[in-house]
Amino acid sequence: MTGPEKSDAARPPKSAKTQLRVGRLVKAHGLKGALKLELYTDDPEGRFTPGASFTLQVPESSPWHGKPLTVREFRWMNSHPVAFFEGVEDRSAAEELVRAILWVDQDPEDVPTEDDAWYDHQLVGLDVVRDGEVVGRVIRVDHFPAQDLLIVRVDGDREVLVPFVKALVPEVDVTAGRVIVTPPAGLFEDLPSEDGDEPDAADGPPSAASEDDRSED
């Protein structure tokens, strides 16, 4: 299984503190530099209060790489969250920030106040359970503009990339040390042949080409 295209895979900014992802800038809005937000917080008014500053996950080629982003104004427009930021005065400047992910520093001892929010270090090391059986362990969390991925180690060194969405990861229990997964068929194992029959002994072992084809399903 392969992950998202690396060209879109700007990594989270490095920080000595633990960081919490709180939003993503999805679209320029209007002509005065406003940006529509995808929220990853249950307290947007608190997170996006004027003066609040974020570190940015953007490609290294972005003019905003390594720069903070500070809120000037937050409002709701037709039920959509919209923010204005310092130094973003027109639509062209706003479009440079589309797809940027916003992070805030948090004390590692703090517990996230948002529902369904965890720090990466809380997820790493958790057992991955499917149908009541442990099938692997979370070794890291990768953050991409479209979604997060749980990287699960199974069968020694093999890694499986599980989209961190409710449909596939319905339960995270940090206290119990596990995440429950409901993956589609073929995510953790090879699918059987369409007719469901085992190859005849007379046919010999499958060819190298067929093994490669199956590993890419």
C-alpha positions as CSV (number, residue, x, y, z in Angstrom):
1,M,0.0,0.0,0.0
2,T,1.3,3.4,-0.8
3,G,0.7,6.7,0.9
4,P,-0.3,10.2,-0.4
5,E,1.8,11.9,-3.0
6,K,5.0,13.3,-1.4
7,S,4.6,16.6,-3.2
8,D,1.7,17.4,-1.0
9,A,3.2,16.0,2.2
10,A,4.5,19.1,4.0
11,R,5.6,17.9,7.4
12,P,4.4,19.5,10.7
13,P,6.7,22.2,12.0
14,K,9.2,21.0,14.5
15,S,8.9,22.3,18.1
16,A,10.4,21.6,21.5
17,K,6.8,21.4,22.7
18,T,4.0,19.1,21.9
19,Q,1.8,20.5,19.1
20,L,-1.9,20.2,18.5
21,R,-3.5,20.6,15.0
22,V,-6.4,22.9,15.2
23,G,-7.4,23.8,11.6
24,R,-6.7,23.9,7.9
25,L,-7.1,26.7,5.5
26,V,-9.2,25.4,2.7
27,K,-10.2,28.3,0.4
28,A,-9.7,32.0,-0.1
29,H,-12.9,34.0,0.6
30,G,-13.6,37.3,-1.0
31,L,-11.1,40.0,-2.0
32,K,-9.8,41.1,1.4
33,G,-7.6,38.2,2.4
34,A,-10.2,36.1,4.3
35,L,-9.8,32.3,4.4
36,K,-12.3,29.6,5.0
37,L,-11.3,27.1,7.7
38,E,-11.7,23.4,8.3
39,L,-11.8,23.1,12.1
40,Y,-10.2,20.4,14.2
41,T,-11.2,22.0,17.5
42,D,-14.5,22.2,19.4
43,D,-13.6,25.7,20.6
44,P,-13.0,27.8,17.5
45,E,-13.8,31.1,19.1
46,G,-11.3,30.4,21.8
47,R,-8.6,29.1,19.5
48,F,-9.0,31.8,16.8
49,T,-9.3,34.8,19.1
50,P,-7.6,38.0,17.7
51,G,-3.9,37.8,18.5
52,A,-3.8,34.0,18.5
53,S,-0.7,32.8,16.7
54,F,-0.1,29.5,14.9
55,T,2.8,27.7,13.4
56,L,2.2,26.5,9.8
57,Q,2.6,23.2,8.0
58,V,3.3,24.3,4.5
59,P,5.7,23.1,1.8
60,E,9.3,24.5,2.0
61,S,8.7,26.4,-1.2
62,S,5.9,28.4,0.4
63,P,6.7,32.1,1.2
64,W,5.1,31.3,4.6
65,H,7.4,28.5,5.4
66,G,8.9,29.0,8.9
67,K,6.7,32.0,9.6
68,P,3.9,32.3,12.2
69,L,0.4,33.3,11.3
70,T,-1.6,35.6,13.6
71,V,-5.4,36.0,13.7
72,R,-6.8,39.4,13.0
73,E,-10.5,38.5,13.0
74,F,-12.6,35.4,13.2
75,R,-16.3,35.2,12.1
76,W,-19.0,32.9,10.7
77,M,-20.2,33.5,7.2
78,N,-23.2,31.4,6.1
79,S,-22.4,28.9,8.7
80,H,-18.7,28.6,7.5
81,P,-15.8,29.6,9.8
82,V,-13.7,32.4,8.2
83,A,-10.6,34.1,9.5
84,F,-8.5,37.1,8.6
85,F,-4.8,37.0,9.4
86,E,-2.1,39.6,9.9
87,G,-0.1,40.3,6.7
88,V,-2.8,38.7,4.5
89,E,-4.5,41.7,2.9
90,D,-5.9,40.5,-0.4
91,R,-7.1,37.4,-2.2
92,S,-3.7,36.7,-3.8
93,A,-2.0,36.6,-0.4
94,A,-4.8,34.3,0.9
95,E,-4.4,31.9,-1.9
96,E,-0.7,31.4,-0.9
97,L,-2.0,29.9,2.3
98,V,-4.6,27.5,0.9
99,R,-4.1,24.0,2.3
100,A,-1.9,25.2,5.1
101,I,-2.4,23.3,8.4
102,L,-2.4,25.3,11.7
103,W,-0.7,24.1,14.8
104,V,-0.5,25.4,18.4
105,D,2.1,24.6,21.1
106,Q,0.7,22.7,24.1
107,D,2.2,21.6,27.4
108,P,2.8,17.8,27.1
109,E,1.2,17.4,30.5
110,D,-2.0,19.0,29.4
111,V,-4.9,16.9,28.2
112,P,-6.6,18.1,24.9
113,T,-9.9,19.7,25.6
114,E,-11.3,18.9,22.2
115,D,-13.4,15.7,21.8
116,D,-11.7,13.1,19.6
117,A,-8.3,14.9,19.8
118,W,-5.0,13.3,20.8
119,Y,-1.4,14.2,20.7
120,D,0.8,12.0,18.5
121,H,2.7,10.7,21.5
122,Q,-0.6,9.4,23.0
123,L,-1.3,7.3,19.9
124,V,2.2,5.9,19.3
125,G,2.5,2.5,20.9
126,L,-1.2,1.7,21.1
127,D,-2.3,-1.8,20.1
128,V,-4.4,-1.9,17.0
129,V,-7.4,-4.2,17.5
130,R,-9.7,-5.7,14.8
131,D,-12.5,-8.1,15.6
132,G,-11.2,-8.5,19.2
133,E,-7.7,-9.5,18.1
134,V,-4.5,-7.4,18.1
135,V,-3.2,-7.1,14.6
136,G,-0.4,-4.5,15.0
137,R,0.8,-1.5,16.9
138,V,0.8,2.3,16.0
139,I,4.4,3.4,15.4
140,R,3.8,6.9,14.2
141,V,1.2,9.4,12.9
142,D,1.7,11.1,9.6
143,H,-0.2,14.4,8.9
144,F,-1.2,15.3,5.4
145,P,-3.5,18.1,4.1
146,A,-6.2,15.7,3.2
147,Q,-6.2,13.5,6.3
148,D,-4.0,11.9,9.0
149,L,-2.6,8.4,8.7
150,L,-1.9,5.9,11.5
151,I,1.2,3.9,10.6
152,V,0.7,0.4,12.0
153,R,3.5,-2.2,12.2
154,V,2.3,-5.7,11.6
155,D,4.1,-9.0,10.9
156,G,7.5,-7.9,11.9
157,D,8.6,-5.0,9.7
158,R,5.6,-4.6,7.5
159,E,3.7,-1.3,7.8
160,V,0.1,-0.6,7.0
161,L,-1.2,3.0,6.5
162,V,-4.7,3.4,8.1
163,P,-6.6,6.7,7.3
164,F,-7.4,8.2,10.7
165,V,-11.1,8.7,10.1
166,K,-14.1,7.7,12.2
167,A,-15.3,5.1,9.7
168,L,-12.0,3.1,9.9
169,V,-10.9,4.0,13.5
170,P,-14.2,4.2,15.4
171,E,-12.6,4.1,18.9
172,V,-9.4,5.3,20.5
173,D,-8.9,4.2,24.2
174,V,-5.6,5.7,25.4
175,T,-6.3,4.4,28.9
176,A,-6.7,0.8,27.7
177,G,-3.8,1.2,25.3
178,R,-5.6,0.4,22.1
179,V,-7.4,1.7,19.0
180,I,-10.2,-0.2,17.4
181,V,-10.1,-0.5,13.6
182,T,-12.7,-1.6,11.1
183,P,-10.6,-1.7,7.9
184,P,-11.9,-2.8,4.5
185,A,-10.9,-6.2,3.2
186,G,-7.4,-6.3,1.9
187,L,-5.9,-3.5,4.0
188,F,-4.2,-5.8,6.5
189,E,-4.0,-8.9,4.4
190,D,-4.0,-10.1,0.8
191,L,-7.4,-10.9,-0.8
192,P,-8.1,-14.4,-2.0
193,S,-8.4,-15.1,-5.7
194,E,-11.8,-14.2,-7.2
195,D,-12.9,-17.9,-7.5
196,G,-11.7,-18.5,-3.9
197,D,-9.8,-21.7,-4.9
198,E,-6.4,-22.5,-3.7
199,P,-3.9,-23.1,-6.6
200,D,-3.5,-26.8,-7.5
201,A,-0.2,-28.4,-6.5
202,A,0.3,-29.4,-10.1
203,D,0.3,-25.7,-11.1
204,G,3.4,-25.1,-8.9
205,P,3.9,-22.0,-6.7
206,P,2.7,-18.6,-7.9
207,S,5.0,-16.7,-10.1
208,A,7.0,-13.8,-8.9
209,A,4.9,-11.5,-11.0
210,S,1.7,-12.7,-9.4
211,E,3.2,-12.2,-5.9
212,D,4.0,-8.6,-6.8
213,D,0.6,-7.9,-8.3
214,R,-1.1,-9.2,-5.1
215,S,1.1,-7.1,-2.9
216,E,0.0,-4.0,-4.7
217,D,-3.7,-4.6,-4.3
